[in-house]
Amino acid sequence: MPGKDLPAELSSVEAREKEKIQQAIGSIGGRPRLKTKVLNVAFVTAVCGAFTASLLTSGISRIASIDIGLLLLSLKFAYHLHTEAKVNHAQFWILTTLEDRLLDVIKELRGLRREFRESVPAQKDNATTDPTAKAAPTSPGKD
């Protein structure tokens, strides 16, 4: 039967759409890529090196090492904020796209509902004006 195949087709379409959305979100801010991992290790190593150097030295070089460590930490925070802004922008874009699609579906549903309501009264009018139609019984006990 064609009616039984329709839900299976819809579920496969929904599954494909769900997979596309998961891949899009995963590529934006999901698992860290190799580049991000290497950059994080480099920052941690540089910051640890700068603060270790500040412990082993004295005078101006100690202050310079602390300043370099703080600069590296600031750069890491700025990079983190930049990455989070990209993720938030992408999520906003995805949600806006989903909202637009949902509004299109709602608009189409309203149009179908309007067409249905326009066609139903026309059918009722044809049924009541049909001279061959039999009158419905009023009450079982009254004649």
Short mmCIF file of the C-alpha atoms (twelve columns), coordinates in Angstrom:
data_MODEL
# 
_entry.id   MODEL 
# 
loop_
_atom_site.group_PDB 
_atom_site.id 
_atom_site.type_symbol 
_atom_site.label_atom_id 
_atom_site.label_alt_id 
_atom_site.label_comp_id 
_atom_site.label_asym_id 
_atom_site.label_seq_id 
_atom_site.Cartn_x 
_atom_site.Cartn_y 
_atom_site.Cartn_z 
_atom_site.pdbx_PDB_model_num 
ATOM 1   C CA . MET A 1   0.000   0.000  0.000  1 
ATOM 2   C CA . PRO A 2   1.296   3.481  -0.773 1 
ATOM 3   C CA . GLY A 3   0.042   4.861  2.550  1 
ATOM 4   C CA . LYS A 4   2.243   2.540  4.588  1 
ATOM 5   C CA . ASP A 5   5.413   3.526  2.683  1 
ATOM 6   C CA . LEU A 6   4.900   7.220  3.299  1 
ATOM 7   C CA . PRO A 7   5.863   7.279  7.026  1 
ATOM 8   C CA . ALA A 8   8.983   5.215  6.274  1 
ATOM 9   C CA . GLU A 9   9.978   7.690  3.579  1 
ATOM 10  C CA . LEU A 10  9.352   10.593 5.933  1 
ATOM 11  C CA . SER A 11  11.401  8.998  8.698  1 
ATOM 12  C CA . SER A 12  14.327  8.424  6.321  1 
ATOM 13  C CA . VAL A 13  14.121  12.054 5.173  1 
ATOM 14  C CA . GLU A 14  13.978  13.196 8.795  1 
ATOM 15  C CA . ALA A 15  16.958  10.980 9.635  1 
ATOM 16  C CA . ARG A 16  18.976  12.479 6.773  1 
ATOM 17  C CA . GLU A 17  18.055  16.017 7.842  1 
ATOM 18  C CA . LYS A 18  18.973  15.219 11.450 1 
ATOM 19  C CA . GLU A 19  22.335  13.801 10.319 1 
ATOM 20  C CA . LYS A 20  23.053  16.940 8.256  1 
ATOM 21  C CA . ILE A 21  22.299  19.167 11.245 1 
ATOM 22  C CA . GLN A 22  24.490  17.078 13.555 1 
ATOM 23  C CA . GLN A 23  27.373  17.220 11.076 1 
ATOM 24  C CA . ALA A 24  27.001  20.981 10.688 1 
ATOM 25  C CA . ILE A 25  26.982  21.591 14.433 1 
ATOM 26  C CA . GLY A 26  29.827  19.125 14.970 1 
ATOM 27  C CA . SER A 27  32.001  20.842 12.379 1 
ATOM 28  C CA . ILE A 28  31.408  24.227 13.970 1 
ATOM 29  C CA . GLY A 29  32.117  23.675 17.610 1 
ATOM 30  C CA . GLY A 30  32.051  19.995 18.329 1 
ATOM 31  C CA . ARG A 31  35.269  18.091 18.791 1 
ATOM 32  C CA . PRO A 32  38.519  20.049 18.666 1 
ATOM 33  C CA . ARG A 33  40.481  19.579 15.476 1 
ATOM 34  C CA . LEU A 34  44.169  18.749 15.330 1 
ATOM 35  C CA . LYS A 35  44.994  22.411 14.679 1 
ATOM 36  C CA . THR A 36  43.174  23.466 17.859 1 
ATOM 37  C CA . LYS A 37  44.835  20.758 19.934 1 
ATOM 38  C CA . VAL A 38  48.304  21.735 18.693 1 
ATOM 39  C CA . LEU A 39  47.588  25.407 19.362 1 
ATOM 40  C CA . ASN A 40  46.399  24.638 22.915 1 
ATOM 41  C CA . VAL A 41  49.497  22.541 23.651 1 
ATOM 42  C CA . ALA A 42  51.713  25.316 22.261 1 
ATOM 43  C CA . PHE A 43  50.034  27.938 24.461 1 
ATOM 44  C CA . VAL A 44  50.276  25.784 27.593 1 
ATOM 45  C CA . THR A 45  53.916  24.983 26.904 1 
ATOM 46  C CA . ALA A 46  54.805  28.621 26.237 1 
ATOM 47  C CA . VAL A 47  52.997  29.884 29.337 1 
ATOM 48  C CA . CYS A 48  54.564  27.203 31.544 1 
ATOM 49  C CA . GLY A 49  57.973  27.991 30.039 1 
ATOM 50  C CA . ALA A 50  57.565  31.720 30.642 1 
ATOM 51  C CA . PHE A 51  56.517  31.285 34.265 1 
ATOM 52  C CA . THR A 52  59.230  28.682 34.886 1 
ATOM 53  C CA . ALA A 53  61.785  31.103 33.433 1 
ATOM 54  C CA . SER A 54  60.514  33.782 35.814 1 
ATOM 55  C CA . LEU A 55  61.207  31.445 38.758 1 
ATOM 56  C CA . LEU A 56  64.742  30.668 37.597 1 
ATOM 57  C CA . THR A 57  65.811  34.228 36.810 1 
ATOM 58  C CA . SER A 58  66.004  37.471 38.737 1 
ATOM 59  C CA . GLY A 59  65.733  41.162 38.020 1 
ATOM 60  C CA . ILE A 60  64.461  42.491 34.707 1 
ATOM 61  C CA . SER A 61  64.343  39.057 33.054 1 
ATOM 62  C CA . ARG A 62  61.986  37.813 35.791 1 
ATOM 63  C CA . ILE A 63  59.561  40.685 35.152 1 
ATOM 64  C CA . ALA A 64  59.857  40.159 31.387 1 
ATOM 65  C CA . SER A 65  59.101  36.434 31.746 1 
ATOM 66  C CA . ILE A 66  56.009  37.164 33.834 1 
ATOM 67  C CA . ASP A 67  54.893  39.784 31.307 1 
ATOM 68  C CA . ILE A 68  55.371  37.326 28.426 1 
ATOM 69  C CA . GLY A 69  53.385  34.671 30.323 1 
ATOM 70  C CA . LEU A 70  50.536  37.116 30.956 1 
ATOM 71  C CA . LEU A 71  50.602  38.221 27.313 1 
ATOM 72  C CA . LEU A 72  50.336  34.601 26.179 1 
ATOM 73  C CA . LEU A 73  47.423  33.991 28.561 1 
ATOM 74  C CA . SER A 74  45.684  37.088 27.212 1 
ATOM 75  C CA . LEU A 75  46.188  35.885 23.648 1 
ATOM 76  C CA . LYS A 76  44.753  32.492 24.562 1 
ATOM 77  C CA . PHE A 77  41.648  34.109 26.096 1 
ATOM 78  C CA . ALA A 78  41.225  36.300 23.004 1 
ATOM 79  C CA . TYR A 79  41.499  33.223 20.757 1 
ATOM 80  C CA . HIS A 80  38.962  31.389 22.925 1 
ATOM 81  C CA . LEU A 81  36.505  34.312 22.730 1 
ATOM 82  C CA . HIS A 82  36.968  34.491 18.952 1 
ATOM 83  C CA . THR A 83  36.244  30.757 18.599 1 
ATOM 84  C CA . GLU A 84  33.159  31.004 20.820 1 
ATOM 85  C CA . ALA A 85  31.889  33.967 18.787 1 
ATOM 86  C CA . LYS A 86  32.217  31.896 15.592 1 
ATOM 87  C CA . VAL A 87  30.322  28.999 17.180 1 
ATOM 88  C CA . ASN A 88  27.567  31.294 18.456 1 
ATOM 89  C CA . HIS A 89  27.236  32.950 15.051 1 
ATOM 90  C CA . ALA A 90  26.959  29.600 13.306 1 
ATOM 91  C CA . GLN A 91  24.387  28.331 15.812 1 
ATOM 92  C CA . PHE A 92  22.382  31.538 15.350 1 
ATOM 93  C CA . TRP A 93  22.512  31.057 11.575 1 
ATOM 94  C CA . ILE A 94  21.318  27.457 11.889 1 
ATOM 95  C CA . LEU A 95  18.467  28.419 14.213 1 
ATOM 96  C CA . THR A 96  17.442  31.283 11.914 1 
ATOM 97  C CA . THR A 97  17.410  28.919 8.936  1 
ATOM 98  C CA . LEU A 98  15.301  26.392 10.843 1 
ATOM 99  C CA . GLU A 99  12.910  29.143 11.892 1 
ATOM 100 C CA . ASP A 100 12.526  30.294 8.280  1 
ATOM 101 C CA . ARG A 101 11.784  26.752 7.151  1 
ATOM 102 C CA . LEU A 102 9.275   26.310 9.965  1 
ATOM 103 C CA . LEU A 103 7.519   29.554 9.011  1 
ATOM 104 C CA . ASP A 104 7.314   28.354 5.392  1 
ATOM 105 C CA . VAL A 105 5.724   25.096 6.551  1 
ATOM 106 C CA . ILE A 106 3.245   27.011 8.731  1 
ATOM 107 C CA . LYS A 107 2.341   29.281 5.813  1 
ATOM 108 C CA . GLU A 108 1.789   26.263 3.558  1 
ATOM 109 C CA . LEU A 109 -0.302  24.548 6.234  1 
ATOM 110 C CA . ARG A 110 -2.488  27.636 6.603  1 
ATOM 111 C CA . GLY A 111 -2.996  27.728 2.843  1 
ATOM 112 C CA . LEU A 112 -3.992  24.060 2.793  1 
ATOM 113 C CA . ARG A 113 -6.346  24.605 5.722  1 
ATOM 114 C CA . ARG A 114 -7.950  27.568 3.912  1 
ATOM 115 C CA . GLU A 115 -8.388  25.509 0.738  1 
ATOM 116 C CA . PHE A 116 -9.908  22.682 2.749  1 
ATOM 117 C CA . ARG A 117 -12.372 24.999 4.503  1 
ATOM 118 C CA . GLU A 118 -13.384 26.534 1.180  1 
ATOM 119 C CA . SER A 119 -14.015 23.144 -0.376 1 
ATOM 120 C CA . VAL A 120 -15.963 21.622 2.559  1 
ATOM 121 C CA . PRO A 121 -18.853 24.165 2.613  1 
ATOM 122 C CA . ALA A 122 -19.240 23.779 -1.142 1 
ATOM 123 C CA . GLN A 123 -19.725 20.056 -0.681 1 
ATOM 124 C CA . LYS A 124 -22.282 20.615 2.109  1 
ATOM 125 C CA . ASP A 125 -24.238 23.061 -0.069 1 
ATOM 126 C CA . ASN A 126 -24.386 20.525 -2.902 1 
ATOM 127 C CA . ALA A 127 -25.654 17.822 -0.526 1 
ATOM 128 C CA . THR A 128 -28.480 19.963 0.901  1 
ATOM 129 C CA . THR A 129 -29.708 21.219 -2.488 1 
ATOM 130 C CA . ASP A 130 -29.806 17.722 -3.982 1 
ATOM 131 C CA . PRO A 131 -33.532 16.935 -4.621 1 
ATOM 132 C CA . THR A 132 -32.959 13.176 -4.674 1 
ATOM 133 C CA . ALA A 133 -31.469 13.164 -1.183 1 
ATOM 134 C CA . LYS A 134 -33.680 11.634 1.501  1 
ATOM 135 C CA . ALA A 135 -34.438 13.568 4.629  1 
ATOM 136 C CA . ALA A 136 -32.802 12.259 7.784  1 
ATOM 137 C CA . PRO A 137 -35.166 10.843 10.429 1 
ATOM 138 C CA . THR A 138 -35.808 13.259 13.245 1 
ATOM 139 C CA . SER A 139 -36.453 11.111 16.326 1 
ATOM 140 C CA . PRO A 140 -36.957 7.394  16.686 1 
ATOM 141 C CA . GLY A 141 -40.180 7.695  18.706 1 
ATOM 142 C CA . LYS A 142 -41.919 10.582 16.883 1 
ATOM 143 C CA . ASP A 143 -43.831 10.197 13.594 1 
# 
